[in-house]
Amino acid sequence: MDFVSSSFANTTTPVTGSAVDLALGTGPIVQAVLFCLIAASFFSWAIIFAKWNTFRKARSESKSFLDLFWNSKSLENIFTESRNFSASPVSNVFRTGYIEYQKLATKAHEKAVPNESIAHEGLENVERALKKASTTELLRLEKLIGHLGTIASVAPFVGLFGTVWGIMNSFQGLASGGPATIQRVAPGISEALIATAVGLAAAIPAVVAYNQFAGRLRYVRAEIDGFCTDFTNILRRNYLGS
């Protein structure tokens, strides 16, 4: 009777341990998967904090620059003050467009070309410069965000691969002989499932941040497009005599 009770107690001992213990108890393949997922998670969070700071500064400085732009009566003064808003994509686009406008104005002054000619022949150059600067600024803000999308898409599948591999090893252990009990399979399965959990932990923040930054990019793009339209209209109406 004592022998039976002892055997029953041994087979029903629960598997305990922290997530670290479970991870350390896995095989080399699952451990490699966990290492990759943890590294991807740290990389994802580094991108999230960096881009959050970038977008925060861009939004704040763009707001300040637009206030300056609409309250100032001199483009030259705006151009001088715009150096204080280097993180603003709108400010950087304005600087590019103003420099191109200055080239046209200088050329017209040297060759005594009337403003009407600049308006008809040179305004397209300003618009092209604004468009190119807009693309450059959007690419600068978009940098590294694609990595978040990759992590969000791939991490769950990498974690699932580690889990499947661990479960395969658990069932292979059953095939080697001995009683097929849940107590024999449960430790291996619990160790394998940690890979899926880590994969989801890496993917969820990445996909949330990716969607947030994608929305902010759309807002910045609309803001830049609106400013470019307003700026070219101001040049055409007040400075190029069109």
N, C-alpha and C positions, 0 to 999 in steps of 0.2 A: 504494500500500500504506500509506504514511504517512497519507494522507487518510482511508482506511477505518478505520485504527486510532484516529485522532483522533476521528472521528465516533462510533465505538463507545464510546470512553472518555467522551465528553460525555453520551451517553444513559444511561450506567449509573452516573453519579455519585450516590451516596446522598444523601438529604435528611437533613440534620443540623440540630440546634438544640434549645434547651431548650423547656420548656413555655411559658415567657414569650414566646419567639420565635414559637412556633406560634400563641399567642393573638393576638399583635400582627399576625401575618400574615393573620388572618381578615378577612372582610368586616365592614361596620358592623353588620349584623343579628346575626351570630354574636358580635361583640364586645359588643353590648348584652345578649345572652343571658348571656354570661360575667360581665358586670358584675352583673347581677341575681342570678346564682347565688352569686357571691363575697359580695355584700352579704347574701344570705340565710344563707350559711354563718357569717359573722361574727355576725349576729343570733342564729342558732341557738346558737352557742357561748356568747354572752353570757347567753342564757336558761339554758343548761345549768349554768354556773357559779353563777348567781344562785339557781336553784332548788335546786341541790345544797347550797349553804350554808344556804338556808332550811329544807330538810328535815333537815339535820344538826342545826341548832340546835333545831328543833322536837322531834326525837327525844330529844336530850340533856336538854332542859329538861322534857319530859313525864316522862321517867324520874325526874328529881329531884323533880318535883312529886308524882308518885304515891307516891314513898317518903315524902315529907312528909305526904301525905294519910292514908296508912295507919298512920303511926307517931305522928300527932298525935291528941289526944283532944278538941280544941276546934276547931269549925268557924270560930270567929272568928279564932283564931290562924292557921289555914290560909288564911283570906281575906286576912289581913294579909301573910303571907309570899308569897302568890301573886303579888304585884306584882313579885317578883323573877323571875318566869317568864313574861314577856310574850310570848315567842316560842312558848310551848307552847299548842297548841290545846286540850288537856285543861284546862289552868289557866284559860284564857279562858272556856271553857264553864262551869267550876265557878263562876267569879266571877259570871257572869250568873245562874246558878241560885241562888246564895246571896243575891244582891241581891233576887231575886224572893221568896225565902223570908223574908228580913228584912221585906219589905213586908207579907207575910201575917202574920208574927208581930206586927209593930207594930199592924196593923189589929185583930188579935184582942185584943191587950192594951188598946187604947184603947176597944174596944167590949165588952170582957169576954166574948169569944166563946171557948168551950172549944176545946181542941186537936183534939177529935174533929171539930168542924165544919170546922176548917182542913184536916184530913186528907181529908175527903170533898169539900169544895167548892173548896179552894185548891190542892191538889196538882197538879191538871190545869194550873193556871197555871204552876207550876214546870216541869212536863214540857214545856209549849209553849215556855217560855223556853229550856230546854235544847236543844230541837229546833231552834229558830231560831238559837241561838248555834252549834250544830254545823254547820248549813248555811253560816253566815257564815264559819266557820273553814275549812271544806272548800273553799269558793269562793276564799278567800284563798290557800290552798295550791295550788289548781288554776290560778290566774291565770297566763297566758302559756304553760302547757303545751300548750294547743290549737294554738299557733303551731308548736310542734315537729312535731305531727302533720301540719299543713298542709305544712310544708317537706319532711317525709319523703315525703309522697304526691306532691307537685307537682314537686319538684326534678328527679327522673329524667326526667319528661316534658318539662320545659323544656329540659334538656340534650339530649334526643333531638330536639326541634324544631330546636335550633341545629345539630346534626349533619346532620339531613336537609336543612336549608337549605344548609349548606356543600357537601354532596355534590351537590345539585342544581346549584349554581353550577359545580362541577367538571365535571359532564357537559355543562352548557351550553357550557363552554369547548371541549369536544371537538366540539360541533355547529358551531362557528364555522369549522372546517376544520383541516387538518393531520392527521398520522398519529395514530391512536387507540392510543397505547402506555400501558403502566402508568406509565411515567416522567412522563407528562403529567398523569395523574389522581392519582397517589399524593400529591403535595404538598397538593393541595386536600382530599383525604380525611383525611390525617393532621391537618391543621389543623381540620377539622370535628369529628373524633372527640374533640378536647380538650373540647368542650362536654359530651359524654356523661360523660367522666371527671370533670369538675368537678361535674356534676349528681349523680353517685353519691357524690362526696366530701362534698357538702352533705347528702345524704339519709341516708347510713348512720349518722353520729353522731346525727342527729336522731331516727331511728326507734329506735335503741338507748336513748337517753335518755328518749324518750317512754314506752317500755314499762317502764323502770325507775321512772320517776316515777308512772306509773299504778299499779304494784304498791305503791309506798309510800303512795299515796293510799288504796288499799283497806285497808292496814294501819292507817292513821290513823283511817279511818272506823270500822273494827271496834273500835279502842281507845277512841274517843269513845263509841260506842254502849254498850260494856261499862261504861265509867265512868258514863254517865248512868243506866244501870240500877242500878248499885251505889249511886249517890248518892241517887236517889229512894227506894230501899229503906231507906237509912240514915235519911233524913228521916222516912219513914213509920213506921219502927220505934222510933226513939229520940227524935225531936223533935216529931212531930205526934201522938203517942199513938195510932197506928193499929195 
